[in-house]
Amino acid sequence: MAVDLIETSIIELQHMMSSGAANSESIVEDYLQRIDDVDRSGLCINSIIEVNPDVLEIAQKLDREREANGPRSLLHGIPIVLKDNIDTGDNMCTTAGSLALSGHKSTIDALLVTRLRNLGAVILAKANLSEWANFRSTKPISGWSSKGGRTLNPYVLDRSPRGSSAGSAVAVAANLCAAAIGTETDGSIMCPSSATCTVGIKPTVGLVSQSGIIPISHSQDTAGPISRTVADAAIILGAISEPQHLAGLVRKTDDVCNLYAGNLDLNGLEGMRLGIVRSPFDFGDRVNKIFDDAINNMAYLGATIVDPIEVNNVDDLAHNEMEVLLYEFKAGINNYLKSHNDPAGMGCLSDIISYNEENSRAVMTYFGQELLIMANDKGGLDSKIYLEAKEENMRLAGEEGLKVALDKHELDALVFPTGGLPWVVDVLNGDCSSGHSCRPAAVSGYPSISVPAGFVGGLPVGISFVGHPYGELKLINLAFAYEQSTNVRRSPEFLSEVSM
């Protein structure tokens, strides 16, 4: 019962299953075949770190349930990939890409995974990532982990997939799953989405539970969807959001998948006031041209453009942010490891550091573990240095930064270029990042969504919408209206080099 899975949406997959043209088992089989053909052989883009060994049995069970009782939700039978820092209480490991956690299995699902399973979603596989979610070294290689190797950008294979959720974004872009879950601390959903022509939503911190996710920072960490369309991302976001934060949404259905997706509006840009943020986010003439074209499109679709808008304090966030992340990573990872019975005996951050030193040939082939050591040297979360850095940065980024910009000009959203072009991977010298605009929203915990905007030499470019906390519904509508009017998304061609 083979079906065409290229660029197929969640709604289209549901229609196939409802009509009998496919079922969850056949869809899973086809995705597994594509993983074998594209990810593990042939081009070997290497986005999947582990396939769920029980996935066909799970799909068969859900097919029997559909036949007997109908679908539970829009996600019934839909194959989803999870970043490999998200716990699953099954036969898959959760390793954050680290050889130190090889064989590490959780006894319970992360709360967001429980929500997906309750709605009938099929957990297809775990995705590779930048090891420890890119919080190991000051000169990492995005998309590389000691356990999973290096994930390639399917648009131009020698270019970085960017960000720590690289495997999740690449799996979606290359049509290896219906959608994926990534995580972000600062740019790790938004950047790989921009680099792979996918849609990524970084929700308001707190909208999605952090429970069962290997942490970096409780102040900034959040999981979020990565998909090929805004509608699919909206479906996933509704599914994984915590109910206490959704009281303001008008529910048109009992299916929580429609909490955001049920309100999509092709005219979502009409009458909206958008502030255009340019400085200090200049990523070069080619990216600026795409950004300007996007702004003109939004104006044509009825938005009022306020250009430019200044966001205060952007250059002042980096130092304090790192200080906060180091303290919170030490506390968070120690708590996580103590609450999980790791078979290799990794009970605290010091154990991880020692393991890496003892196995440096395999673990530290390309870069070190400076950030792990720096974090381990920090004190507790009662430290005056930590508390002052956290308070100052939250104020600078939020109340005195994004909030001032949004409120002063009565804006519905701010619009940023998501980031620069993906760079050529250099395993000897590490990432030579072209920059991104994600830090203000990341530090403040405000929501953002990245949408495809264009291409330069075959490399995708994204734009971002940023709004008030828990303003995801408005941002999704803005992004949906833009996406539907421009239709930028296209499948990767797996080019070997940039084509101008």
C-alpha positions as CSV (number, residue, x, y, z in Angstrom):
1,M,0.0,0.0,0.0
2,A,2.8,2.4,-0.9
3,V,1.9,6.1,-0.9
4,D,3.7,9.3,-2.0
5,L,5.1,10.8,1.2
6,I,7.0,13.7,-0.4
7,E,5.7,17.0,1.0
8,T,2.6,15.2,2.4
9,S,0.9,17.1,5.2
10,I,-0.7,15.7,8.4
11,I,-4.2,16.5,7.1
12,E,-3.4,14.7,3.8
13,L,-2.1,11.7,5.7
14,Q,-5.4,11.6,7.7
15,H,-7.4,11.8,4.5
16,M,-5.4,8.8,3.1
17,M,-6.1,6.8,6.2
18,S,-9.8,7.8,6.3
19,S,-10.3,6.8,2.7
20,G,-8.5,3.5,3.0
21,A,-5.8,4.6,0.5
22,A,-3.2,4.0,3.3
23,N,-3.1,3.1,7.0
24,S,-0.6,4.0,9.7
25,E,1.3,0.8,9.2
26,S,1.9,1.4,5.5
27,I,2.8,5.0,6.1
28,V,5.3,4.0,8.8
29,E,6.7,1.3,6.4
30,D,7.2,3.9,3.7
31,Y,9.0,6.3,6.0
32,L,11.2,3.5,7.3
33,Q,12.1,2.7,3.7
34,R,12.9,6.3,3.0
35,I,15.1,6.5,6.1
36,D,17.0,3.4,4.8
37,D,17.3,4.9,1.3
38,V,18.2,8.5,2.1
39,D,19.4,8.7,5.7
40,R,21.3,5.5,6.2
41,S,22.5,4.7,2.7
42,G,22.7,6.5,-0.6
43,L,23.2,10.1,0.4
44,C,23.6,9.2,4.1
45,I,22.3,12.5,5.5
46,N,22.3,10.9,8.9
47,S,19.5,12.7,10.7
48,I,18.1,9.7,12.5
49,I,20.1,8.4,15.5
50,E,17.7,5.5,16.3
51,V,14.5,4.0,14.9
52,N,11.8,2.8,17.3
53,P,12.1,-1.0,17.2
54,D,8.4,-1.3,18.1
55,V,7.0,1.2,15.6
56,L,5.3,-1.2,13.3
57,E,3.5,-3.0,16.1
58,I,2.4,0.4,17.5
59,A,1.1,1.5,14.1
60,Q,-0.8,-1.8,13.6
61,K,-2.5,-1.4,17.0
62,L,-3.6,2.1,16.1
63,D,-4.9,0.9,12.8
64,R,-7.1,-1.7,14.6
65,E,-8.3,1.0,17.0
66,R,-9.2,3.4,14.1
67,E,-11.1,0.6,12.4
68,A,-13.1,-0.1,15.6
69,N,-13.6,3.4,17.1
70,G,-12.4,6.0,14.6
71,P,-9.3,8.3,15.1
72,R,-8.5,9.8,18.5
73,S,-7.3,13.1,16.9
74,L,-5.6,14.6,13.9
75,L,-2.4,12.9,15.0
76,H,-3.8,9.3,15.1
77,G,-1.4,7.1,13.3
78,I,0.9,10.0,12.3
79,P,4.7,9.3,12.5
80,I,6.6,11.9,14.6
81,V,10.4,12.1,15.2
82,L,11.8,13.3,18.6
83,K,15.1,15.0,19.2
84,D,17.3,12.6,21.2
85,N,17.3,14.7,24.4
86,I,13.6,13.9,25.0
87,D,12.7,10.9,27.2
88,T,10.7,8.0,26.0
89,G,9.7,5.2,28.3
90,D,10.1,2.6,25.6
91,N,12.9,0.6,24.0
92,M,14.7,3.7,22.6
93,C,17.6,5.4,24.4
94,T,17.8,9.1,25.3
95,T,21.4,10.2,25.0
96,A,21.7,13.9,24.0
97,G,24.0,12.5,21.3
98,S,26.6,11.6,23.9
99,L,28.5,8.3,24.1
100,A,28.6,8.9,27.8
101,L,24.8,8.1,27.9
102,S,24.9,5.2,25.4
103,G,22.3,2.7,26.6
104,H,20.6,5.3,28.8
105,K,16.8,4.6,28.8
106,S,14.1,6.4,30.7
107,T,11.4,4.5,32.5
108,I,8.7,7.1,31.6
109,D,7.9,9.4,28.7
110,A,8.5,13.1,28.8
111,L,5.2,14.8,29.4
112,L,5.0,16.1,25.9
113,V,5.5,12.5,24.6
114,T,2.7,11.3,26.8
115,R,0.5,14.0,25.3
116,L,1.4,12.9,21.7
117,R,0.9,9.2,22.5
118,N,-2.5,9.9,24.1
119,L,-3.6,11.5,20.8
120,G,-2.5,8.5,18.8
121,A,0.8,9.8,17.4
122,V,3.4,7.2,16.4
123,I,6.9,7.9,17.8
124,L,8.9,6.8,14.8
125,A,12.5,7.5,15.8
126,K,14.9,9.8,17.6
127,A,16.8,12.5,15.7
128,N,20.5,13.2,15.9
129,L,21.5,16.6,17.4
130,S,24.5,18.7,18.3
131,E,25.9,16.8,21.3
132,W,24.5,18.1,24.6
133,A,22.3,20.4,22.5
134,N,25.4,22.4,21.5
135,F,26.4,23.0,25.1
136,R,29.7,21.2,25.3
137,S,32.3,23.3,23.6
138,T,32.9,26.9,22.6
139,K,33.8,25.7,19.1
140,P,31.3,22.9,18.3
141,I,30.2,21.5,15.0
142,S,26.4,21.9,14.7
143,G,24.7,18.7,13.9
144,W,27.5,16.5,15.1
145,S,27.4,14.2,18.1
146,S,29.8,11.5,19.3
147,K,27.0,8.9,19.3
148,G,25.3,9.9,16.0
149,G,28.0,11.4,13.9
150,R,27.4,14.3,11.6
151,T,24.0,15.3,10.1
152,L,24.2,16.9,6.6
153,N,22.1,19.7,5.3
154,P,20.0,18.2,2.5
155,Y,19.8,21.4,0.5
156,V,23.6,21.7,0.0
157,L,25.4,18.7,1.6
158,D,28.7,20.5,2.5
159,R,26.8,23.2,4.5
160,S,25.8,23.2,8.1
161,P,22.3,22.3,9.1
162,R,22.7,24.8,12.0
163,G,21.5,24.6,15.6
164,S,21.3,21.7,17.9
165,S,17.9,20.4,16.6
166,A,19.6,19.7,13.3
167,G,18.5,16.1,13.0
168,S,14.9,17.0,13.7
169,A,14.8,19.7,11.0
170,V,16.7,17.6,8.4
171,A,14.4,14.6,8.9
172,V,11.4,16.9,8.3
173,A,13.0,18.7,5.3
174,A,14.0,15.4,3.7
175,N,10.5,13.9,4.1
176,L,11.6,11.2,6.6
177,C,8.6,11.8,8.9
178,A,5.4,13.8,9.1
179,A,6.9,16.3,11.6
180,A,9.4,16.4,14.4
181,I,9.9,17.9,17.9
182,G,13.1,19.9,18.5
183,T,14.2,21.9,21.6
184,E,15.6,25.3,21.9
185,T,17.7,27.3,24.4
186,D,18.9,29.9,22.0
187,G,18.3,29.4,18.3
188,S,18.2,25.6,18.3
189,I,14.7,25.3,16.7
190,M,14.7,28.6,14.7
191,C,18.2,28.3,13.1
192,P,17.9,24.7,11.7
193,S,14.4,25.5,10.5
194,S,15.7,28.5,8.6
195,A,18.6,26.4,7.2
196,T,16.4,23.6,6.0
197,C,13.4,25.4,4.6
198,T,11.1,24.2,7.4
199,V,8.7,25.9,9.8
200,G,9.9,26.0,13.4
201,I,8.0,27.3,16.5
202,K,9.8,28.2,19.6
203,P,6.9,28.5,22.1
204,T,6.7,30.8,25.1
205,V,8.9,29.2,27.8
206,G,6.4,27.3,29.9
207,L,3.8,26.6,27.3
208,V,5.3,23.2,26.7
209,S,6.5,21.2,29.7
210,Q,10.2,20.8,30.3
211,S,9.6,17.5,32.2
212,G,11.6,14.6,30.8
213,I,13.9,16.7,28.6
214,I,17.7,16.7,29.2
215,P,18.1,20.3,30.3
216,I,20.4,23.2,29.6
217,S,18.4,26.1,31.2
218,H,15.1,26.1,33.0
219,S,14.9,29.8,32.2
220,Q,15.2,29.4,28.4
221,D,14.6,25.7,27.4
222,T,11.5,24.7,25.5
223,A,10.5,22.0,23.1
224,G,8.6,22.9,19.9
225,P,7.5,21.6,16.5
226,I,9.4,21.5,13.3
227,S,7.3,20.8,10.2
228,R,7.0,21.5,6.4
229,T,4.0,23.8,6.9
230,V,2.6,26.2,9.4
231,A,-0.6,24.2,9.7
232,D,1.3,21.1,10.7
233,A,3.4,23.0,13.2
234,A,0.1,24.4,14.7
235,I,-1.4,20.9,15.0
236,I,1.7,19.7,16.9
237,L,1.9,22.7,19.1
238,G,-1.7,22.3,20.2
239,A,-1.0,18.7,21.0
240,I,2.0,19.3,23.2
241,S,0.9,22.5,25.0
242,E,0.1,22.6,28.7
243,P,-3.7,23.1,29.3
244,Q,-3.3,25.8,31.9
245,H,-1.9,28.2,29.4
246,L,-4.6,27.7,26.8
247,A,-7.6,29.2,28.5
248,G,-7.6,32.2,26.3
249,L,-8.0,30.2,23.1
250,V,-11.5,29.7,21.6
251,R,-12.0,26.0,21.2
252,K,-13.9,25.1,18.1
253,T,-13.4,21.4,18.6
254,D,-12.6,18.8,21.3
255,D,-9.5,17.9,19.4
256,V,-6.6,19.9,21.0
257,C,-4.7,19.6,17.7
258,N,-7.1,22.3,16.5
259,L,-6.4,24.8,19.3
260,Y,-4.1,26.7,16.9
261,A,-4.7,25.0,13.6
262,G,-8.4,25.4,13.8
263,N,-8.1,29.2,13.6
264,L,-5.8,29.6,10.6
265,D,-6.7,32.6,8.4
266,L,-5.5,33.3,4.9
267,N,-6.1,37.0,5.6
268,G,-4.1,36.8,8.8
269,L,-1.8,39.7,7.8
270,E,-4.6,42.1,7.0
271,G,-4.7,45.1,9.4
272,M,-1.7,43.8,11.4
273,R,1.0,46.1,12.6
274,L,4.5,44.7,12.1
275,G,7.7,46.1,13.3
276,I,10.8,45.4,11.1
277,V,14.0,44.7,13.1
278,R,17.1,45.2,11.0
279,S,19.9,46.3,13.3
280,P,22.1,44.6,14.4
281,F,20.9,41.7,12.3
282,D,22.6,42.4,9.0
283,F,23.3,39.0,7.3
284,G,24.5,40.3,4.0
285,D,23.0,41.7,0.8
286,R,21.5,38.5,-0.5
287,V,19.7,37.7,2.8
288,N,18.7,41.4,3.1
289,K,17.1,41.2,-0.4
290,I,15.0,38.2,0.6
291,F,14.0,40.0,3.8
292,D,12.9,43.1,1.9
293,D,10.9,41.0,-0.5
294,A,9.2,39.4,2.4
295,I,8.3,42.8,3.9
296,N,6.9,43.9,0.6
297,N,4.8,40.8,0.4
298,M,3.4,41.4,3.9
299,A,2.5,45.0,3.0
300,Y,0.8,43.8,-0.1
301,L,-1.3,41.4,2.0
302,G,-2.6,44.2,4.1
303,A,-0.1,44.6,7.0
304,T,1.0,48.0,8.2
305,I,4.8,48.1,8.2
306,V,6.7,50.1,10.7
307,D,10.3,50.1,9.5
308,P,12.8,50.1,11.2
309,I,12.1,49.2,14.8
310,E,14.9,49.4,17.4
311,V,15.0,46.6,20.0
312,N,16.9,47.8,23.0
313,N,19.8,45.9,24.7
314,V,20.5,43.3,22.0
315,D,24.2,43.6,22.3
316,D,24.1,43.5,26.1
317,L,22.6,40.0,26.5
318,A,25.4,37.6,25.5
319,H,27.6,37.7,28.6
320,N,24.9,37.4,31.2
321,E,23.2,34.7,29.2
322,M,26.2,32.5,29.2
323,E,26.6,33.0,33.0
324,V,23.0,32.0,33.5
325,L,23.2,28.9,31.2
326,L,26.4,27.6,33.0
327,Y,24.8,27.8,36.4
328,E,21.4,26.3,35.3
329,F,23.0,23.6,33.2
330,K,25.0,22.3,36.2
331,A,22.0,22.2,38.4
332,G,19.7,20.9,35.7
333,I,21.9,18.1,34.4
334,N,22.8,16.9,37.9
335,N,19.1,16.7,38.9
336,Y,18.3,14.9,35.7
337,L,21.1,12.3,36.1
338,K,20.2,11.7,39.7
339,S,16.6,11.0,38.8
340,H,17.5,8.5,36.1
341,N,19.3,5.2,36.8
342,D,22.0,5.3,34.1
343,P,23.5,1.9,33.3
344,A,26.9,3.4,32.8
345,G,26.9,5.1,36.2
346,M,26.7,8.7,34.9
347,G,25.3,10.2,38.1
348,C,26.5,13.8,37.8
349,L,28.2,16.3,35.5
350,S,31.6,15.3,36.9
351,D,31.0,11.8,35.7
352,I,30.3,13.0,32.2
353,I,33.5,15.1,32.1
354,S,35.6,12.2,33.4
355,Y,34.0,9.8,30.8
356,N,34.8,12.2,28.0
357,E,38.4,12.6,29.1
358,E,38.9,8.9,29.4
359,N,37.3,8.3,25.9
360,S,38.6,11.5,24.2
361,R,39.6,9.8,21.0
362,A,35.9,8.9,20.3
363,V,34.2,11.8,22.1
364,M,36.5,14.7,21.5
365,T,37.8,14.0,18.1
366,Y,36.9,17.5,16.8
367,F,36.3,19.7,19.8
368,G,36.5,19.7,23.6
369,Q,34.2,20.1,26.5
370,E,35.0,23.6,27.7
371,L,31.4,24.5,28.6
372,L,30.9,21.3,30.6
373,I,34.0,22.2,32.7
374,M,33.0,25.8,33.1
375,A,29.5,24.8,34.2
376,N,30.9,22.2,36.7
377,D,33.0,24.9,38.3
378,K,30.0,27.1,39.1
379,G,28.2,27.2,42.4
380,G,24.5,26.7,43.2
381,L,21.4,28.5,42.0
382,D,21.5,30.6,45.2
383,S,24.7,32.3,44.0
384,K,24.4,36.1,43.9
385,I,26.2,36.2,40.6
386,Y,23.7,33.9,39.0
387,L,20.6,35.6,40.5
388,E,21.7,39.1,39.4
389,A,22.7,37.9,35.9
390,K,19.3,36.2,35.5
391,E,17.3,39.1,36.7
392,E,19.2,41.7,34.6
393,N,19.0,39.7,31.4
394,M,15.3,38.9,31.7
395,R,14.6,42.6,32.2
396,L,16.9,43.7,29.4
397,A,15.5,41.2,26.9
398,G,11.9,41.3,27.9
399,E,10.5,44.3,29.8
400,E,13.0,46.8,28.5
401,G,13.6,45.0,25.1
402,L,11.0,43.2,23.2
403,K,8.1,44.4,25.2
404,V,9.1,48.1,24.8
405,A,9.4,47.6,21.1
406,L,6.0,45.9,20.8
407,D,4.1,48.3,23.0
408,K,5.7,51.6,22.0
409,H,4.5,51.1,18.4
410,E,1.4,49.1,19.2
411,L,2.7,46.2,17.2
412,D,1.2,42.8,16.7
413,A,4.6,41.3,16.0
414,L,8.2,42.0,15.3
415,V,9.8,40.6,12.1
416,F,13.4,39.6,12.0
417,P,15.6,37.8,9.4
418,T,16.1,34.5,11.2
419,G,19.8,34.2,10.5
420,G,22.6,34.2,8.0
421,L,23.3,31.5,5.4
422,P,24.5,28.1,6.4
423,W,28.3,27.9,6.3
424,V,30.7,25.3,4.9
425,V,31.3,22.6,7.6
426,D,34.8,22.7,9.0
427,V,35.5,19.8,11.3
428,L,38.9,21.1,12.2
429,N,38.0,24.6,13.3
430,G,34.3,24.2,14.3
431,D,31.4,26.4,13.4
432,C,32.0,29.8,11.8
433,S,28.5,30.9,12.5
434,S,26.9,33.5,10.2
435,G,24.8,34.7,13.1
436,H,21.1,34.7,14.1
437,S,18.5,36.9,15.6
438,C,17.1,34.5,18.2
439,R,18.7,35.7,21.4
440,P,16.2,38.4,22.5
441,A,13.2,36.0,22.3
442,A,15.3,33.1,23.8
443,V,16.5,35.1,26.8
444,S,13.1,36.7,27.5
445,G,11.1,33.5,26.9
446,Y,9.0,35.2,24.3
447,P,7.5,33.1,21.4
448,S,8.8,33.1,17.9
449,I,8.2,31.2,14.6
450,S,10.5,30.9,11.6
451,V,9.1,30.5,8.1
452,P,10.8,29.9,4.7
453,A,11.4,33.1,2.9
454,G,13.7,32.3,-0.1
455,F,16.9,30.8,-1.3
456,V,20.4,31.9,-2.1
457,G,22.4,29.5,-4.3
458,G,20.1,26.7,-3.2
459,L,20.5,27.6,0.5
460,P,17.2,28.3,2.4
461,V,16.6,31.6,4.2
462,G,14.0,32.1,6.9
463,I,12.2,35.1,8.5
464,S,10.9,35.2,12.1
465,F,7.8,36.6,13.8
466,V,8.2,37.4,17.5
467,G,5.3,38.4,19.8
468,H,4.1,38.7,23.3
469,P,4.2,35.8,25.8
470,Y,1.5,33.2,25.0
471,G,0.8,35.1,21.7
472,E,1.4,32.0,19.6
473,L,-2.1,32.1,18.0
474,K,-1.5,35.5,16.4
475,L,2.1,34.6,15.3
476,I,0.9,31.4,13.7
477,N,-1.8,33.3,11.8
478,L,0.7,35.8,10.5
479,A,3.1,33.1,9.5
480,F,0.3,31.1,7.8
481,A,-0.9,34.0,5.7
482,Y,2.7,34.8,4.6
483,E,3.4,31.2,3.9
484,Q,0.3,30.6,1.8
485,S,0.8,33.7,-0.3
486,T,4.4,33.0,-1.1
487,N,4.7,29.2,-1.2
488,V,8.5,29.3,-0.8
489,R,8.9,25.7,0.6
490,R,10.4,23.2,-1.8
491,S,12.0,19.8,-1.3
492,P,15.7,19.5,-1.1
493,E,17.8,18.6,-4.2
494,F,20.8,17.3,-2.2
495,L,23.2,19.5,-4.0
496,S,26.9,18.9,-3.5
497,E,27.7,22.6,-3.6
498,V,26.1,26.0,-3.8
499,S,24.5,26.6,-7.2
500,M,24.3,30.2,-8.2
